[in-house]
């Protein structure tokens, strides 16, 4: 159920970004709401849902954006991996840990597409400025976005106390 809920939330946020993204633009820099949705999903849902939603969002972004296919998916999957590993190590158990995981996820997902463009298209002087501005502007929306989306995700994916689909394998208990 969590994978389907994550796909639904990513689809809703992608359509929100397409429709209202230009309204938030400041000097051509826009917050990336899809990265925020992956960061929120990475804090709340179990790892299979994190990876599946990052793959789905990356494929969606790469299909809709011009240029080389793959930088967005690489960034989002790397972000999902960092967040899942951080949660596995117990970093996301406190509010400071969740903030650290969200910041690392946003920075990774913002920097990877720009680094890929820098490698594929050649160095640009404004790459670091674009990465920093996108990260900062997206991070401004992180807490309000988490506060709005978190109850909706928790409502859509109820807590399970039984075994997972594969018999004998417990659901991801320690990752709440």
Secondary structure in CASP SS format (residue, H / E / C, confidence):
PFRMAT SS
TARGET T0000
AUTHOR 0000-0000-0000
METHOD secondary structure of the structure
MODEL  1
X C 1.00
X H 1.00
X H 1.00
X H 1.00
X H 1.00
X H 1.00
X H 1.00
X H 1.00
X H 1.00
X H 1.00
X H 1.00
X H 1.00
X H 1.00
X H 1.00
X H 1.00
X H 1.00
X H 1.00
X H 1.00
X H 1.00
X H 1.00
X H 1.00
X H 1.00
X H 1.00
X H 1.00
X C 1.00
X E 1.00
X C 1.00
X C 1.00
X E 1.00
X C 1.00
X C 1.00
X C 1.00
X H 1.00
X H 1.00
X H 1.00
X H 1.00
X H 1.00
X H 1.00
X H 1.00
X H 1.00
X H 1.00
X H 1.00
X H 1.00
X H 1.00
X C 1.00
X C 1.00
X H 1.00
X H 1.00
X H 1.00
X H 1.00
X H 1.00
X H 1.00
X H 1.00
X H 1.00
X H 1.00
X H 1.00
X H 1.00
X H 1.00
X H 1.00
X H 1.00
X H 1.00
X H 1.00
X H 1.00
X H 1.00
X C 1.00
X C 1.00
X C 1.00
X C 1.00
X C 1.00
X C 1.00
X H 1.00
X H 1.00
X H 1.00
X H 1.00
X H 1.00
X H 1.00
X H 1.00
X H 1.00
X H 1.00
X H 1.00
X H 1.00
X H 1.00
X H 1.00
X H 1.00
X H 1.00
X H 1.00
X H 1.00
X H 1.00
X C 1.00
X C 1.00
X H 1.00
X H 1.00
X H 1.00
X C 1.00
X H 1.00
X H 1.00
X H 1.00
X H 1.00
X H 1.00
X H 1.00
X H 1.00
X H 1.00
X H 1.00
X H 1.00
X H 1.00
X H 1.00
X H 1.00
X H 1.00
X H 1.00
X H 1.00
X H 1.00
X H 1.00
X H 1.00
X H 1.00
X H 1.00
X H 1.00
X H 1.00
X H 1.00
X H 1.00
X H 1.00
X H 1.00
X C 1.00
X C 1.00
X C 1.00
X C 1.00
X C 1.00
X H 1.00
X H 1.00
X H 1.00
X H 1.00
X H 1.00
X H 1.00
X H 1.00
X H 1.00
X H 1.00
X H 1.00
X H 1.00
X H 1.00
X H 1.00
X H 1.00
X C 1.00
X H 1.00
X H 1.00
X H 1.00
X H 1.00
X H 1.00
X H 1.00
X H 1.00
X H 1.00
X H 1.00
X H 1.00
X H 1.00
X H 1.00
X H 1.00
X H 1.00
X H 1.00
X C 1.00
X C 1.00
X C 1.00
X C 1.00
X C 1.00
X C 1.00
X E 1.00
X C 1.00
X C 1.00
X C 1.00
X C 1.00
X C 1.00
X C 1.00
X E 1.00
X C 1.00
X C 1.00
X H 1.00
X H 1.00
X H 1.00
X C 1.00
END
